[in-house]
Amino acid sequence: MPELPEVETVVRTLRKLVVGKKITSAKIVYPNLLKQPKNITEFENQITGRVIDSIERIAKHIVFHLDDKVLISHLRMEGKWFYEPRDSQTNIKHQEAIFIIDDEMQLAYYDTRKFGTLHWQDEKDFREQKPILTVGPEPFSEIVSANYLAQKINKSRKHIKTILLDQTITSGIGNIYADEILFEAKINPLKCGNELDKDDFEQIIKASRFILNKAVELGGTTIDTYQSAHGIDGKFQNYLKAHTRVGKPCKDCQTTIIKIKVNGRGTYYCPACQIL
């Protein structure tokens, strides 16, 4: 699943390709992709003729700004945006939306799992509506401090791995980076929120910023079927210290990395470095 670093890589790629370009026609191929509005014809008519003014990332969401409207894309498991020649037949059975651009190209959305979403909302108040309304601050935000995490977490009986995946507390962290952050902070994923102290929260913040910045710098992590766009592979998988390394020696202490399930999510950690 694309997480904050992968989505940031997609946004940076798309900015270079489509900002300033006009959409001359639009077609939603897979109706369930468009969550708002429900009227597909209305949406296709409204977006036609608009220029893509800018693109930003909010947590794991891609936000296309088009004058007084925004198109909000969430890639979910395996969604991908491609800028390609018009009428391209690339992986046609997984094509869910096509936006024809005024330079004989098209911006197309593909999704093999069909979990991705699009929301078409007003620019003036989209931050006060779902899906953005419920998104918590990113670890980079000044809002995220030891005190902030203490207020949100220190009475929770949930495991810290599960808490890090809660996008309403802090946003942008998914399964891969939660494992790497907890390894970097030397915190066991099975520890509960009410077992952590101020130093733990500070270590989580420090580790989150370090890991996510490094992953963004390297274009994200390419694991299984995920690529950001246009076949771009991330390089952060070459630096993973916990995630996917079950049975391999810890890079810090040589203890064997183990894999468990935490709230149904595959979780990798070092039992020596991350003592419960």
N, C-alpha and C positions, 0 to 999 in steps of 0.2 A: 504493500500500500504506500503510495506517495505521501511523505510527511513534509514538514515545513521546508527542509532543504531541497527536496525534489520539486515542490511546488514553486519555490523561489527560482529554481533553475528554469522551469517552464516559463515563468513570467519574464525572466530576463531574455529568454530566447524569443518569445512572442513579441516583446517590445521592439526588438530589432527588425522584425518582419512585417508587422501589421499596423503599428501606430501611425496615424495619419492617412490610412487607407479607408476607402469608402466601401460599405457593403451594398452591393447592387441587387442582391436577392438572397432569400433565406429559405431553408427547408428543414423542418424537423422530421426526421425519418422514423425515429422511435418515440412515440407520443409520451411515454412515461418519463422521458428525460426532462421535459419541461414541467416544472412544478407550479410555476406562476408566470403568466396567467394560464388558466386551463384551456382557453380558446387559442389553439395553435395558429389559426389563420390570422387572428388579431395580432399575435406576436410577430409573425412573419411580415405582416404589413408594416407594423410599427418600426421594426429594426431596419427595414429596407431604406436605403438612401442615407443612412447615418454614417458618420465618420468615427472611427475608433480613436478617440482623443488621447487616451492613456490607459495603462493597465497597472493595477497594483495587486499586491497579495495581502490578504488579511487572514492570518493563521494559515489554514489549509485551503482557503478559498481564493480563486482567481477572479478579480473584479475588472471587467471591461467598462470603461467610462465612455458613453456615447451621448454627448450633449446633456440633456436633462434626464437621461435614463442610465441605468447600469445593468449589465448582464453578469450575474454571479454564477460561477462554475465551481462545483466541487467534484474532484476526480474520483473520490471514493477509492475503490480497490485498484482498478486498472485503467481509468480513463486517460486519454491522450488527445492532445491537440496537434494537428498537422497542417502546415502551410504548404500547399502542393498545387500542381497544375490542375486547372479546371477539368472536371470529369475524370479525375484520377480513379483508378480501380483498386487502389491500395486497400487490401483487407475489407472488401466491400460489404461483406455480411455483418461486420461489426460497426459499420458507419451509422451514426445516430443523428448527426446534424451537419448541414452544409451551409456555409456562408460564402457566397460568391463575392469576390473582391474586384475592384475596378481595374486591376492590372492583369486580367486573364488568369488569376490564381483563385484558389479557394481555401478558406479556413475550415477544416473539417474536424469533427469530434468523433473519436472511436472509443468503444468500450466493450471489451469481450465479456465482462461480467454484468454489464447493464445496471450498475448501481449508482452511476454518476447523476448529478442533478444540475439544472439550470433554473435560475430565478430572474425574472425581468421586473425591475422595480424602479421607482423614482429616485433620482440622484439626491434630492433634498432630504430624504428621510430613510434611506435604505439601512443606515446604521442603527436605526431604532426599530427595525423589523427582523424577524427571523429570516434567514439563518444567522445573520451577523449579530443580532441582538444578544444571543446567548453565548457568544464566543468570549472566553476569558482573555486576559492580557497575555501577551507572549512573554517568555522568560527574559527577553531583552528589555522589556518595559520597566521604567522606573517604579511603576506601581508594585512590581514583584520584588518584595523584600522579605527578610526573615520574619518580620512582624506580620506581613500579609499572609505568608504561608502558615504561620502559627494560627492566625485567626481562622483560616480556611480548613486546616488539617488537624491541629493538635487534639481535637476531641473525636476524631474519626477512628473507627475500628477497622476500616478498610486497609488492605495492604498498600504500601507506598507505590508499588508498581501500578496498581489499579488507579490510585489517586493521580499519578502522573499522566495517565491516559484520559482523565476527565477534562474535556476541553472547556468546561465552564470555569475551572480553577485556573489552569494555565493552558494556553492553546499552542498547537503546532507539534506537540510531542506524540509520536506513535510508538508502536511496539519496539522497533529497532532502536530508536534513540533513548527510550526509557531504559532499556537494558544497558546501553552504553553510558548513560548518565549515572545510573546507580553504581555501575562498576567504577567509574571515575570518582564518584563521591565515597566509595567504599561503604555503601549501605546495602544491607540485605533486602531483596525485593519482597520478602515476607514480613518485614517489620511493618507494624501498623502506625497510622498517623499519630495516635496518642502515645506512641513509644519514642517519638522523635523529639529532639530538643533544638534550641536556637542554632547551635553549631551545625547540626544536621541540615537544617533548612538553608543555612548559608552555603554549605557544601553542595547542596542540590542546585541552588541558583548558580553558583560558580561553575559547576560541572555542566549544567544545561547550556549556559552561554558558550563555554569552551567547545563542547561537542557540536552544537548546532552551527556555530561559526565555522568550525573546521569542515563540517559536512557541506555547508553552503559553498565554501571556498573550493571544495573538490567536486562540486556538481551533484551532490547527493550520493545515495547508495543504490547500486543496481543489483537487485536480488530477484531470482526467479524470472518473472515475465515483465517486471517494470522497467521501462525506459522513459525518460522525461518527454522527449519529442524528437522526431527526425533521427531516431537511432542514437541519440546522445546517451552515452553511458556515464554514470557517476563513478567516482574513484574511491569514495569513502569506505566501500566494502573491504578495501585493502588494508584499512586501519582499524577494523573492528577488533575489540578485545574480549567481548563476551558473546554477543549475538551470533548465532549459527555455529559457535565453536565448541559444541558439545563433544566431550571426549578428548579434546586437545589441551595441552598444558597452558595454564595461565601465563600470560606474557610478563606478569610481575613476580609471581612466586612459584610457578611451575606446577601448582596443584591442578588437577583435572577439572575443567569446566563442566558443570552439570546442567541439565535441562529439566525444568519442572513446568507445571501448569499453574498459573496464577489467574484466578477468575476466568479460566478457559483460554488464556493466552500463553503460547509457548514463551518461556522465560529462561534466559541463560545467565549464569552467574558463577563466581568463584567462591566456594564455601570457606576458603581460608581468608581471602581478602575481604569478603563481605559476610562477616560472622553475624549470625542471628542474635 
